[in-house]
Amino acid sequence: MMATERPGTGGEKRALRCQEARVMLMGFLDGELSPQEVRQIEDHLAVCVDCRSEERAYRRLGKVTEEMIEAGRPSANADVAWAGIYSRIERRIGWFLTWAGLTVLTLFGLWQMINGFLLDASAPLALRVGTGGLLAGGVILLISFVRERLFHRRTERYREVQR
């Protein structure tokens, strides 16, 4: 344990020990110490290799942390950032409305086809069976696709990765 002596007020000597210096170190780096405490810790760091090494490590850590914070911040141009957000929201709403409309039209068309064509006894049986099979196959494929997309979205491993 290293101790530095510094003349204090009233002619007495004040020794700053490593343990005290380490407690004060973060306050020193953040500029929170009084001028007297700053002198004490500077004197201690001038003679104590261990505490000086710890001080340098904290400074490097602070620099790396600040660089990480700066890298993670959005661009300074907030209008560009908001335009991107609005664009994504508009696209999602647009796709949702498109799919909703397409679903309604498809269901209506299927209903009309079932009522008007498949149940019409005057249409040839082979044509009705073939058209019914085509419709049933399309519906099964559509359901399979939607189910797979929903399942894939829930189990996506890289869902949280920003691109």
FENKASUL-V480782 format. One record per backbone hydrogen bond with DSSP energy under -0.5 kcal/mol. CO is the residue of the C=O (numbers start at 1). NH is the residue of the N-H. E is the energy in kcal/mol with one decimal. If there is no record, write none. Layout:
co=[CO | CO]
nh=[NH | NH]
e=[E | E]
This chain:
co=[2 | 4 | 6 | 8 | 9 | 12 | 13 | 14 | 15 | 16 | 17 | 18 | 19 | 20 | 21 | 22 | 24 | 25 | 26 | 27 | 27 | 28 | 34 | 35 | 36 | 37 | 38 | 39 | 40 | 41 | 42 | 43 | 44 | 44 | 47 | 48 | 49 | 50 | 51 | 52 | 53 | 54 | 55 | 56 | 57 | 58 | 59 | 60 | 61 | 62 | 63 | 64 | 65 | 66 | 67 | 68 | 69 | 70 | 76 | 77 | 78 | 79 | 80 | 81 | 82 | 83 | 84 | 85 | 86 | 87 | 88 | 89 | 90 | 91 | 92 | 93 | 94 | 95 | 96 | 97 | 98 | 99 | 100 | 101 | 102 | 103 | 104 | 105 | 106 | 107 | 108 | 109 | 110 | 111 | 112 | 113 | 113 | 114 | 117 | 119 | 120 | 124 | 125 | 126 | 127 | 128 | 129 | 130 | 131 | 132 | 133 | 134 | 135 | 136 | 137 | 138 | 139 | 140 | 141 | 142 | 143 | 144 | 145 | 146 | 147 | 148 | 149 | 150 | 151 | 152 | 156 | 158]
nh=[18 | 16 | 14 | 11 | 12 | 8 | 15 | 6 | 17 | 4 | 21 | 22 | 23 | 24 | 25 | 26 | 28 | 29 | 30 | 32 | 33 | 31 | 38 | 39 | 40 | 41 | 42 | 43 | 44 | 45 | 46 | 47 | 47 | 48 | 49 | 52 | 53 | 54 | 55 | 56 | 57 | 58 | 59 | 60 | 61 | 62 | 63 | 64 | 65 | 66 | 67 | 68 | 69 | 70 | 71 | 72 | 73 | 73 | 78 | 81 | 82 | 83 | 84 | 85 | 86 | 87 | 88 | 89 | 90 | 91 | 92 | 93 | 94 | 95 | 96 | 97 | 98 | 99 | 100 | 101 | 102 | 103 | 104 | 105 | 106 | 107 | 108 | 109 | 110 | 111 | 112 | 113 | 114 | 115 | 116 | 117 | 118 | 119 | 120 | 121 | 123 | 128 | 129 | 130 | 131 | 132 | 133 | 134 | 135 | 136 | 137 | 138 | 139 | 140 | 141 | 142 | 143 | 144 | 145 | 146 | 147 | 148 | 149 | 150 | 151 | 152 | 153 | 154 | 155 | 156 | 159 | 161]
e=[-0.9 | -2.2 | -3.3 | -1.0 | -0.9 | -4.5 | -0.5 | -1.7 | -0.6 | -1.5 | -2.7 | -2.8 | -1.5 | -2.0 | -1.1 | -0.5 | -2.3 | -2.6 | -2.1 | -3.2 | -0.6 | -1.0 | -2.5 | -2.2 | -2.2 | -2.6 | -2.5 | -2.5 | -2.2 | -2.9 | -1.7 | -0.8 | -0.9 | -2.2 | -0.7 | -2.0 | -2.3 | -2.1 | -2.5 | -2.2 | -2.1 | -2.3 | -2.1 | -2.5 | -2.5 | -2.6 | -2.2 | -2.7 | -2.6 | -2.3 | -2.2 | -2.3 | -2.4 | -2.5 | -2.3 | -1.7 | -0.8 | -0.6 | -1.3 | -1.5 | -2.9 | -2.3 | -1.9 | -1.8 | -3.0 | -2.4 | -2.1 | -2.4 | -3.0 | -2.4 | -2.2 | -2.5 | -2.8 | -2.8 | -2.5 | -2.7 | -2.3 | -2.7 | -2.6 | -2.7 | -2.7 | -2.4 | -2.3 | -2.6 | -2.5 | -2.7 | -2.4 | -2.6 | -2.7 | -2.4 | -2.6 | -2.6 | -2.8 | -2.6 | -3.2 | -2.3 | -2.3 | -1.4 | -1.0 | -0.7 | -1.0 | -2.1 | -2.9 | -2.5 | -2.5 | -2.5 | -2.5 | -2.3 | -2.5 | -2.7 | -2.7 | -2.3 | -2.5 | -2.4 | -2.5 | -2.4 | -2.6 | -2.5 | -2.5 | -2.5 | -2.6 | -2.5 | -2.4 | -2.4 | -2.5 | -2.8 | -2.2 | -1.5 | -1.7 | -0.6 | -0.8 | -1.0]
